[in-house]
Protein backbone atom coordinates (compact mmCIF):
# COMPACT_ATOMS: atom_id res chain seq x y z
CA UNK A 1 0.00 0.00 0.00
CA UNK A 2 1.21 3.48 -0.84
CA UNK A 3 1.75 5.92 1.98
CA UNK A 4 -1.29 8.16 2.27
CA UNK A 5 -3.57 5.73 0.47
CA UNK A 6 -7.14 5.83 1.78
CA UNK A 7 -8.16 2.81 3.90
CA UNK A 8 -11.84 2.09 4.49
CA UNK A 9 -13.54 -0.11 7.03
CA UNK A 10 -15.99 -2.65 5.64
CA UNK A 11 -18.96 -1.07 7.44
CA UNK A 12 -18.43 2.17 5.50
CA UNK A 13 -18.24 0.30 2.21
CA UNK A 14 -21.34 -1.78 3.05
CA UNK A 15 -23.45 1.41 3.29
CA UNK A 16 -22.57 2.49 -0.25
CA UNK A 17 -25.01 0.43 -2.32
CA UNK A 18 -27.40 2.93 -3.87
CA UNK A 19 -27.68 4.32 -7.39
CA UNK A 20 -26.33 7.68 -6.24
CA UNK A 21 -23.50 6.18 -4.14
CA UNK A 22 -22.21 2.74 -5.16
CA UNK A 23 -18.89 1.22 -4.07
CA UNK A 24 -17.49 -2.22 -4.86
CA UNK A 25 -14.91 -4.27 -2.98
CA UNK A 26 -12.86 -6.41 -5.36
CA UNK A 27 -9.68 -8.17 -4.23
CA UNK A 28 -9.29 -5.91 -1.22
CA UNK A 29 -9.57 -2.74 -3.31
CA UNK A 30 -12.44 -0.27 -3.12
CA UNK A 31 -13.96 1.22 -6.28
CA UNK A 32 -16.52 4.03 -6.50
CA UNK A 33 -18.52 2.89 -9.54
CA UNK A 34 -21.38 5.38 -9.14
CA UNK A 35 -20.50 7.20 -12.38
CA UNK A 36 -20.09 3.88 -14.24
CA UNK A 37 -23.53 2.42 -13.39
CA UNK A 38 -25.22 3.62 -16.59
CA UNK A 39 -22.28 2.58 -18.77
CA UNK A 40 -21.78 -0.94 -17.41
CA UNK A 41 -22.41 -3.43 -20.27
CA UNK A 42 -24.21 -5.83 -17.92
CA UNK A 43 -26.49 -3.09 -16.59
CA UNK A 44 -26.53 -1.18 -13.34
CA UNK A 45 -28.43 -3.90 -11.46
CA UNK A 46 -25.39 -6.19 -11.67
CA UNK A 47 -23.19 -3.63 -9.93
CA UNK A 48 -25.84 -2.72 -7.37
CA UNK A 49 -26.32 -6.41 -6.51
CA UNK A 50 -22.57 -6.79 -5.97
CA UNK A 51 -22.26 -3.72 -3.74
CA UNK A 52 -22.29 -3.85 0.05
CA UNK A 53 -20.26 -7.06 0.13
CA UNK A 54 -17.00 -8.53 -1.13
CA UNK A 55 -17.69 -8.70 -4.87
CA UNK A 56 -14.41 -10.43 -5.78
CA UNK A 57 -16.00 -13.79 -6.62
CA UNK A 58 -18.83 -12.15 -8.58
CA UNK A 59 -16.28 -10.17 -10.59
CA UNK A 60 -14.03 -13.17 -11.28
CA UNK A 61 -16.92 -15.47 -12.20
CA UNK A 62 -17.88 -13.20 -15.10
CA UNK A 63 -14.42 -13.38 -16.68
CA UNK A 64 -13.81 -9.69 -17.38
CA UNK A 65 -11.48 -8.67 -20.21
CA UNK A 66 -8.11 -6.98 -19.74
CA UNK A 67 -9.70 -3.74 -20.96
CA UNK A 68 -12.34 -3.97 -18.22
CA UNK A 69 -9.65 -4.60 -15.61
CA UNK A 70 -7.66 -1.59 -16.83
CA UNK A 71 -10.81 0.57 -16.76
CA UNK A 72 -11.19 -0.20 -13.05
CA UNK A 73 -8.14 1.92 -12.25
CA UNK A 74 -10.08 5.11 -12.88
CA UNK A 75 -12.70 4.16 -10.25
CA UNK A 76 -10.19 3.03 -7.59
CA UNK A 77 -10.48 5.04 -4.36
CA UNK A 78 -8.52 2.98 -1.82
CA UNK A 79 -8.14 -0.26 0.09
CA UNK A 80 -10.28 -1.97 2.69
CA UNK A 81 -8.99 -2.80 6.17
CA UNK A 82 -9.04 -6.59 5.83
CA UNK A 83 -9.58 -7.04 9.58
CA UNK A 84 -13.00 -5.38 9.23
CA UNK A 85 -14.24 -7.64 6.42
CA UNK A 86 -16.48 -10.38 7.85
CA UNK A 87 -15.82 -13.97 6.77
CA UNK A 88 -17.89 -14.97 3.71
CA UNK A 89 -20.39 -17.00 5.76
CA UNK A 90 -21.00 -14.01 8.07
CA UNK A 91 -22.01 -11.68 5.26
CA UNK A 92 -25.78 -11.68 4.98
CA UNK A 93 -26.59 -13.14 1.56
CA UNK A 94 -29.28 -11.65 -0.60
CA UNK A 95 -32.32 -13.86 -0.36
CA UNK A 96 -34.60 -14.80 -3.18
CA UNK A 97 -37.92 -16.48 -2.66
CA UNK A 98 -38.91 -19.35 -4.90
CA UNK A 99 -42.57 -20.19 -5.03
CA UNK A 100 -44.14 -23.27 -6.50
CA UNK A 101 -46.56 -22.56 -9.30
CA UNK A 102 -50.12 -23.58 -8.57
CA UNK A 103 -50.43 -25.27 -11.96
CA UNK A 104 -47.61 -27.75 -11.26
CA UNK A 105 -48.97 -31.23 -10.61
CA UNK A 106 -48.45 -32.63 -7.14
CA UNK A 107 -47.10 -36.05 -6.24
CA UNK A 108 -50.57 -37.65 -5.98
CA UNK A 109 -51.52 -36.36 -9.41
CA UNK A 110 -48.35 -37.86 -10.92
CA UNK A 111 -49.11 -41.25 -9.33
CA UNK A 112 -52.67 -41.14 -10.64
CA UNK A 113 -51.39 -40.35 -14.14
CA UNK A 114 -49.46 -43.60 -13.97
CA UNK A 115 -52.03 -45.80 -12.20
CA UNK A 116 -55.23 -44.88 -14.10
CA UNK A 117 -53.96 -46.11 -17.50
CA UNK A 118 -52.75 -49.33 -15.84
CA UNK A 119 -56.15 -49.82 -14.26
CA UNK A 120 -57.91 -49.29 -17.61
CA UNK A 121 -55.53 -51.71 -19.30
CA UNK A 122 -56.12 -54.29 -16.56
CA UNK A 123 -59.90 -53.95 -16.89
CA UNK A 124 -59.70 -54.31 -20.68
CA UNK A 125 -57.74 -57.58 -20.34
CA UNK A 126 -60.12 -58.78 -17.64
CA UNK A 127 -63.21 -58.18 -19.80
CA UNK A 128 -61.50 -59.81 -22.77
CA UNK A 129 -60.73 -62.95 -20.74
CA UNK A 130 -64.25 -62.95 -19.30
CA UNK A 131 -65.72 -62.70 -22.84
CA UNK A 132 -63.59 -65.61 -24.09
CA UNK A 133 -64.59 -67.70 -21.08
CA UNK A 134 -68.31 -67.08 -21.72
CA UNK A 135 -67.95 -68.03 -25.43
CA UNK A 136 -66.22 -71.31 -24.59
CA UNK A 137 -68.95 -72.23 -22.06
CA UNK A 138 -71.83 -71.46 -24.39
Residue frames as a rotation matrix with the C-alpha (Angstrom) as fourth column:
UNK 1
0.576 0.818 0.000 0.00
0.818 -0.576 0.000 0.00
0.000 0.000 -1.000 0.00
UNK 2
-0.177 -0.604 0.777 1.21
0.517 -0.729 -0.448 3.48
0.837 0.323 0.441 -0.84
UNK 3
-0.693 -0.100 -0.714 1.75
0.685 -0.400 -0.609 5.92
-0.225 -0.911 0.346 1.98
UNK 4
-0.789 0.438 -0.431 -1.29
-0.363 -0.898 -0.248 8.16
-0.496 -0.039 0.868 2.27
UNK 5
-0.772 0.547 -0.324 -3.57
-0.083 0.418 0.905 5.73
0.631 0.725 -0.277 0.47
UNK 6
-0.219 0.798 0.561 -7.14
-0.949 -0.308 0.068 5.83
0.227 -0.518 0.825 1.78
UNK 7
-0.915 -0.013 -0.403 -8.16
0.075 0.977 -0.201 2.81
0.396 -0.214 -0.893 3.90
UNK 8
-0.194 0.943 0.270 -11.84
-0.796 -0.312 0.519 2.09
0.574 -0.115 0.811 4.49
UNK 9
-0.778 0.112 0.619 -13.54
-0.372 0.711 -0.597 -0.11
-0.507 -0.694 -0.511 7.03
UNK 10
-0.901 0.410 0.143 -15.99
0.401 0.659 0.636 -2.65
0.167 0.631 -0.758 5.64
UNK 11
-0.205 0.884 -0.419 -18.96
0.808 -0.088 -0.582 -1.07
-0.552 -0.459 -0.697 7.44
UNK 12
-0.225 0.052 -0.973 -18.43
-0.274 -0.962 0.012 2.17
-0.935 0.269 0.230 5.50
UNK 13
-0.903 -0.186 -0.387 -18.24
-0.420 0.202 0.885 0.30
-0.086 0.962 -0.261 2.21
UNK 14
-0.780 0.623 0.056 -21.34
0.621 0.782 -0.042 -1.78
-0.070 0.002 -0.998 3.05
UNK 15
-0.109 0.753 -0.649 -23.45
0.372 -0.574 -0.729 1.41
-0.922 -0.320 -0.217 3.29
UNK 16
-0.347 -0.142 -0.927 -22.57
-0.628 -0.700 0.341 2.49
-0.697 0.700 0.154 -0.25
UNK 17
-0.832 0.089 0.548 -25.01
0.353 0.846 0.400 0.43
-0.428 0.526 -0.735 -2.32
UNK 18
0.272 0.922 -0.275 -27.40
0.344 -0.360 -0.867 2.93
-0.899 0.141 -0.415 -3.87
UNK 19
0.538 0.008 0.843 -27.68
0.842 -0.041 -0.537 4.32
0.030 0.999 -0.028 -7.39
UNK 20
0.837 -0.185 0.514 -26.33
-0.064 -0.967 -0.245 7.68
0.543 0.172 -0.822 -6.24
UNK 21
0.192 -0.806 0.561 -23.50
-0.981 -0.179 0.078 6.18
0.037 -0.565 -0.824 -4.14
UNK 22
0.978 0.209 -0.008 -22.21
-0.209 0.974 -0.090 2.74
-0.011 0.090 0.996 -5.16
UNK 23
0.044 -0.995 0.088 -18.89
-0.996 -0.038 0.075 1.22
-0.071 -0.091 -0.993 -4.07
UNK 24
0.867 0.135 -0.480 -17.49
-0.227 0.964 -0.140 -2.22
0.444 0.230 0.866 -4.86
UNK 25
0.265 -0.794 0.547 -14.91
-0.784 0.153 0.602 -4.27
-0.562 -0.588 -0.582 -2.98
UNK 26
0.967 -0.048 -0.250 -12.86
-0.139 0.723 -0.677 -6.41
0.214 0.690 0.692 -5.36
UNK 27
0.419 -0.843 -0.339 -9.68
0.641 0.538 -0.547 -8.17
0.643 0.012 0.766 -4.23
UNK 28
0.043 -0.370 -0.928 -9.29
0.966 -0.221 0.133 -5.91
-0.254 -0.902 0.348 -1.22
UNK 29
-0.932 -0.357 0.060 -9.57
0.357 -0.878 0.320 -2.74
-0.062 0.320 0.945 -3.31
UNK 30
-0.080 0.922 -0.379 -12.44
0.573 -0.269 -0.774 -0.27
-0.815 -0.279 -0.507 -3.12
UNK 31
-0.871 -0.107 0.480 -13.96
0.482 -0.379 0.790 1.22
0.097 0.919 0.381 -6.28
UNK 32
-0.332 0.784 -0.525 -16.52
-0.042 -0.568 -0.822 4.03
-0.942 -0.251 0.221 -6.50
UNK 33
-0.849 0.016 0.529 -18.52
0.495 0.375 0.784 2.89
-0.185 0.927 -0.326 -9.54
UNK 34
-0.082 0.879 -0.471 -21.38
0.372 -0.411 -0.832 5.38
-0.924 -0.243 -0.294 -9.14
UNK 35
-0.004 0.029 -1.000 -20.50
-0.670 -0.742 -0.019 7.20
-0.742 0.670 0.022 -12.38
UNK 36
-0.842 -0.411 -0.350 -20.09
-0.535 0.554 0.638 3.88
-0.069 0.724 -0.686 -14.24
UNK 37
-0.473 0.701 0.534 -23.53
-0.016 0.599 -0.800 2.42
-0.881 -0.387 -0.272 -13.39
UNK 38
0.515 0.767 -0.383 -25.22
-0.369 -0.204 -0.907 3.62
-0.774 0.608 0.178 -16.59
UNK 39
0.243 -0.516 -0.822 -22.28
-0.969 -0.085 -0.233 2.58
0.050 0.853 -0.520 -18.77
UNK 40
-0.480 -0.465 0.744 -21.78
-0.574 0.808 0.135 -0.94
-0.664 -0.362 -0.655 -17.41
UNK 41
-0.678 0.165 -0.716 -22.41
-0.645 0.333 0.688 -3.43
0.352 0.928 -0.119 -20.27
UNK 42
-0.772 0.374 -0.515 -24.21
0.442 0.897 -0.012 -5.83
0.457 -0.237 -0.857 -17.92
UNK 43
0.232 0.890 0.393 -26.49
0.260 -0.446 0.856 -3.09
0.937 -0.096 -0.335 -16.59
UNK 44
-0.278 -0.342 0.898 -26.53
-0.633 -0.638 -0.439 -1.18
0.723 -0.690 -0.039 -13.34
UNK 45
0.715 0.635 0.293 -28.43
-0.642 0.430 0.635 -3.90
0.277 -0.641 0.715 -11.46
UNK 46
0.615 -0.569 -0.546 -25.39
0.406 0.822 -0.400 -6.19
0.676 0.024 0.736 -11.67
UNK 47
-0.445 -0.835 0.324 -23.19
0.169 -0.434 -0.885 -3.63
0.880 -0.339 0.334 -9.93
UNK 48
-0.089 0.490 0.867 -25.84
-0.838 -0.507 0.201 -2.72
0.538 -0.709 0.456 -7.37
UNK 49
0.869 0.432 -0.240 -26.32
-0.279 0.829 0.484 -6.41
0.409 -0.354 0.841 -6.51
UNK 50
0.337 -0.834 -0.437 -22.57
0.638 0.544 -0.544 -6.79
0.692 -0.096 0.716 -5.97
UNK 51
-0.273 -0.437 0.857 -22.26
-0.265 -0.823 -0.503 -3.72
0.925 -0.364 0.109 -3.74
UNK 52
0.380 0.403 0.832 -22.29
-0.863 -0.168 0.476 -3.85
0.331 -0.900 0.284 0.05
UNK 53
0.870 -0.161 0.467 -20.26
-0.078 0.890 0.450 -7.06
-0.488 -0.428 0.761 0.13
UNK 54
-0.276 -0.961 -0.033 -17.00
-0.369 0.074 0.927 -8.53
-0.888 0.268 -0.375 -1.13
UNK 55
0.706 0.635 -0.314 -17.69
-0.464 0.081 -0.882 -8.70
-0.534 0.768 0.352 -4.87
UNK 56
-0.297 -0.936 -0.188 -14.41
-0.798 0.135 0.587 -10.43
-0.524 0.325 -0.787 -5.78
UNK 57
-0.636 0.064 0.769 -16.00
0.203 0.975 0.086 -13.79
-0.745 0.211 -0.633 -6.62
UNK 58
0.501 0.864 0.047 -18.83
0.357 -0.157 -0.921 -12.15
-0.788 0.478 -0.387 -8.58
UNK 59
0.514 -0.379 -0.770 -16.28
-0.696 -0.708 -0.117 -10.17
-0.501 0.596 -0.628 -10.59
UNK 60
-0.552 -0.832 0.060 -14.03
-0.668 0.485 0.565 -13.17
-0.499 0.272 -0.823 -11.28
UNK 61
-0.276 0.524 0.806 -16.92
0.289 0.845 -0.450 -15.47
-0.917 0.109 -0.384 -12.20
UNK 62
0.721 0.602 -0.343 -17.88
-0.083 -0.416 -0.906 -13.20
-0.688 0.682 -0.250 -15.10
UNK 63
0.132 -0.765 0.630 -14.42
0.849 0.415 0.326 -13.38
-0.511 0.492 0.704 -16.68
UNK 64
0.825 0.208 -0.525 -13.81
0.037 -0.947 -0.318 -9.69
-0.564 0.243 -0.789 -17.38
UNK 65
0.719 -0.553 0.421 -11.48
0.550 0.081 -0.831 -8.67
0.425 0.829 0.362 -20.21
UNK 66
-0.250 -0.899 -0.360 -8.11
0.967 -0.250 -0.048 -6.98
-0.047 -0.360 0.932 -19.74
UNK 67
-0.572 0.112 0.813 -9.70
0.257 -0.916 0.307 -3.74
0.779 0.384 0.495 -20.96
UNK 68
0.545 0.834 0.091 -12.34
0.094 -0.169 0.981 -3.97
0.833 -0.526 -0.170 -18.22
UNK 69
0.523 -0.429 -0.736 -9.65
0.852 0.273 0.446 -4.60
0.010 -0.861 0.509 -15.61
UNK 70
-0.601 -0.769 0.217 -7.66
0.777 -0.626 -0.064 -1.59
0.185 0.130 0.974 -16.83
UNK 71
-0.179 0.646 0.742 -10.81
0.132 -0.732 0.669 0.57
0.975 0.218 0.046 -16.76
UNK 72
0.591 0.434 -0.680 -11.19
0.667 0.212 0.714 -0.20
0.454 -0.876 -0.164 -13.05
UNK 73
-0.377 -0.862 -0.339 -8.14
0.917 -0.295 -0.269 1.92
0.132 -0.413 0.901 -12.25
UNK 74
-0.689 0.108 0.717 -10.08
0.088 -0.969 0.230 5.11
0.719 0.222 0.658 -12.88
UNK 75
0.372 0.902 0.219 -12.70
-0.252 -0.129 0.959 4.16
0.894 -0.411 0.179 -10.25
UNK 76
0.053 -0.465 -0.884 -10.19
0.768 0.585 -0.262 3.03
0.639 -0.665 0.388 -7.59
UNK 77
0.508 0.175 0.844 -10.48
-0.259 -0.903 0.343 5.04
0.822 -0.392 -0.413 -4.36
UNK 78
-0.059 -0.605 0.794 -8.52
-0.981 -0.111 -0.158 2.98
0.184 -0.788 -0.587 -1.82
UNK 79
-0.650 -0.229 -0.725 -8.14
-0.110 0.972 -0.209 -0.26
0.752 -0.056 -0.657 0.09
UNK 80
0.582 0.795 0.172 -10.28
-0.383 0.081 0.920 -1.97
0.717 -0.601 0.352 2.69
UNK 81
-0.324 -0.593 0.737 -8.99
-0.944 0.148 -0.295 -2.80
0.066 -0.792 -0.607 6.17
UNK 82
-0.314 0.169 -0.934 -9.04
-0.368 0.885 0.284 -6.59
0.875 0.433 -0.216 5.83
UNK 83
-0.958 -0.048 -0.282 -9.58
0.230 0.456 -0.860 -7.04
0.170 -0.889 -0.426 9.58
UNK 84
-0.627 0.772 -0.102 -13.00
-0.492 -0.495 -0.716 -5.38
-0.604 -0.399 0.690 9.23
UNK 85
-0.296 0.506 -0.810 -14.24
-0.849 0.248 0.466 -7.64
0.437 0.826 0.356 6.42
UNK 86
0.199 0.421 0.885 -16.48
-0.789 0.605 -0.110 -10.38
-0.581 -0.676 0.453 7.85
UNK 87
-0.778 -0.423 0.465 -15.82
-0.125 0.829 0.545 -13.97
-0.616 0.366 -0.698 6.77
UNK 88
-0.860 0.412 -0.302 -17.89
-0.355 -0.057 0.933 -14.97
0.368 0.909 0.195 3.71
UNK 89
-0.454 0.733 -0.507 -20.39
0.622 0.668 0.408 -17.00
0.638 -0.130 -0.759 5.76
UNK 90
-0.458 0.254 -0.852 -21.00
0.740 -0.422 -0.524 -14.01
-0.493 -0.870 0.005 8.07
UNK 91
-0.922 0.173 -0.346 -22.01
-0.317 -0.851 0.419 -11.68
-0.222 0.496 0.839 5.26
UNK 92
-0.172 0.955 0.241 -25.78
-0.076 0.231 -0.970 -11.68
-0.982 -0.185 0.033 4.98
UNK 93
-0.880 -0.164 0.447 -26.59
0.397 0.267 0.878 -13.14
-0.263 0.950 -0.169 1.56
UNK 94
-0.597 0.733 -0.325 -29.28
-0.794 -0.596 0.114 -11.65
-0.110 0.327 0.939 -0.60
UNK 95
-0.648 0.434 0.626 -32.32
0.120 0.870 -0.479 -13.86
-0.752 -0.235 -0.616 -0.36
UNK 96
-0.683 0.496 -0.536 -34.60
-0.687 -0.187 0.702 -14.80
0.248 0.848 0.468 -3.18
UNK 97
-0.277 0.655 0.703 -37.92
-0.481 0.539 -0.692 -16.48
-0.832 -0.529 0.166 -2.66
UNK 98
-0.887 0.045 -0.459 -38.91
-0.382 0.486 0.786 -19.35
0.259 0.873 -0.414 -4.90
UNK 99
-0.250 0.877 0.411 -42.57
-0.689 0.137 -0.711 -20.19
-0.680 -0.461 0.570 -5.03
UNK 100
-0.810 0.067 0.582 -44.14
0.336 0.867 0.367 -23.27
-0.480 0.493 -0.725 -6.50
UNK 101
-0.781 0.571 -0.252 -46.56
-0.576 -0.502 0.645 -22.56
0.242 0.649 0.721 -9.30
UNK 102
-0.238 0.794 0.560 -50.12
-0.666 0.287 -0.689 -23.58
-0.707 -0.537 0.460 -8.57
UNK 103
0.608 0.547 -0.576 -50.43
-0.790 0.343 -0.508 -25.27
-0.080 0.764 0.640 -11.96
UNK 104
-0.457 -0.796 -0.398 -47.61
-0.767 0.579 -0.277 -27.75
0.451 0.178 -0.875 -11.26
UNK 105
0.474 0.687 -0.551 -48.97
-0.314 0.717 0.623 -31.23
0.822 -0.122 0.556 -10.61
UNK 106
0.237 -0.330 0.914 -48.45
-0.967 0.012 0.255 -32.63
-0.095 -0.944 -0.316 -7.14
UNK 107
-0.766 -0.621 0.166 -47.10
-0.621 0.782 0.058 -36.05
-0.166 -0.059 -0.984 -6.24
UNK 108
-0.323 0.733 0.599 -50.57
0.002 0.633 -0.774 -37.65
-0.946 -0.249 -0.206 -5.98
UNK 109
0.599 0.553 -0.579 -51.52
-0.520 -0.281 -0.807 -36.36
-0.609 0.785 0.119 -9.41
UNK 110
-0.140 -0.748 -0.649 -48.35
-0.986 0.168 0.019 -37.86
0.095 0.642 -0.761 -10.92
UNK 111
-0.835 -0.113 0.539 -49.11
-0.277 0.932 -0.233 -41.25
-0.476 -0.344 -0.809 -9.33
UNK 112
0.116 0.970 0.214 -52.67
-0.031 0.219 -0.975 -41.14
-0.993 0.107 0.056 -10.64
UNK 113
0.401 -0.039 -0.915 -51.39
-0.874 -0.317 -0.369 -40.35
-0.276 0.948 -0.161 -14.14
UNK 114
-0.634 -0.703 -0.322 -49.46
-0.754 0.655 0.054 -43.60
0.173 0.277 -0.945 -13.97
UNK 115
-0.849 0.263 0.459 -52.03
-0.074 0.800 -0.596 -45.80
-0.524 -0.540 -0.659 -12.20
UNK 116
0.094 0.970 -0.222 -55.23
-0.485 -0.150 -0.861 -44.88
-0.869 0.189 0.457 -14.10
UNK 117
0.155 -0.034 -0.987 -53.96
-0.971 0.178 -0.158 -46.11
0.181 0.983 -0.006 -17.50
UNK 118
-0.855 -0.488 -0.174 -52.75
-0.442 0.862 -0.248 -49.33
0.271 -0.135 -0.953 -15.84
UNK 119
-0.587 0.727 0.355 -56.15
-0.156 0.329 -0.931 -49.82
-0.794 -0.602 -0.080 -14.26
UNK 120
0.328 0.710 -0.623 -57.91
-0.775 -0.175 -0.608 -49.29
-0.541 0.682 0.493 -17.61
UNK 121
-0.224 -0.516 -0.826 -55.53
-0.870 0.488 -0.069 -51.71
0.439 0.704 -0.559 -19.30
UNK 122
-0.964 -0.130 0.232 -56.12
-0.241 0.799 -0.551 -54.29
-0.114 -0.587 -0.801 -16.56
UNK 123
-0.178 0.976 0.127 -59.90
-0.328 0.063 -0.942 -53.95
-0.928 -0.210 0.309 -16.89
UNK 124
0.260 0.239 -0.936 -59.70
-0.960 -0.039 -0.276 -54.31
-0.102 0.970 0.220 -20.68
UNK 125
-0.631 -0.547 -0.550 -57.74
-0.590 0.799 -0.118 -57.58
0.504 0.250 -0.827 -20.34
UNK 126
-0.852 0.358 0.383 -60.12
-0.167 0.507 -0.845 -58.78
-0.497 -0.784 -0.372 -17.64
UNK 127
0.151 0.962 -0.226 -63.21
-0.586 -0.097 -0.804 -58.18
-0.796 0.254 0.550 -19.80
UNK 128
0.027 -0.211 -0.977 -61.50
-0.961 0.263 -0.083 -59.81
0.275 0.941 -0.196 -22.77
UNK 129
-0.909 -0.388 -0.150 -60.73
-0.322 0.885 -0.337 -62.95
0.264 -0.259 -0.929 -20.74
UNK 130
-0.567 0.776 0.277 -64.25
-0.195 0.201 -0.960 -62.95
-0.800 -0.599 0.037 -19.30
UNK 131
0.249 0.649 -0.719 -65.72
-0.864 -0.187 -0.467 -62.70
-0.438 0.738 0.514 -22.84
UNK 132
-0.345 -0.461 -0.817 -63.59
-0.774 0.632 -0.030 -65.61
0.531 0.622 -0.575 -24.09
UNK 133
-0.971 -0.027 0.237 -64.59
-0.185 0.712 -0.678 -67.70
-0.150 -0.702 -0.696 -21.08
UNK 134
-0.169 0.985 0.030 -68.31
-0.431 -0.046 -0.901 -67.08
-0.887 -0.165 0.432 -21.72
UNK 135
0.210 0.200 -0.957 -67.95
-0.978 0.060 -0.202 -68.03
0.017 0.978 0.208 -25.43
UNK 136
-0.669 -0.533 -0.519 -66.22
-0.529 0.831 -0.171 -71.31
0.522 0.160 -0.838 -24.59
UNK 137
-0.875 0.389 0.288 -68.95
-0.072 0.485 -0.871 -72.23
-0.479 -0.783 -0.397 -22.06
UNK 138
-0.070 0.944 -0.322 -71.83
-0.662 -0.286 -0.693 -71.46
-0.746 0.165 0.645 -24.39
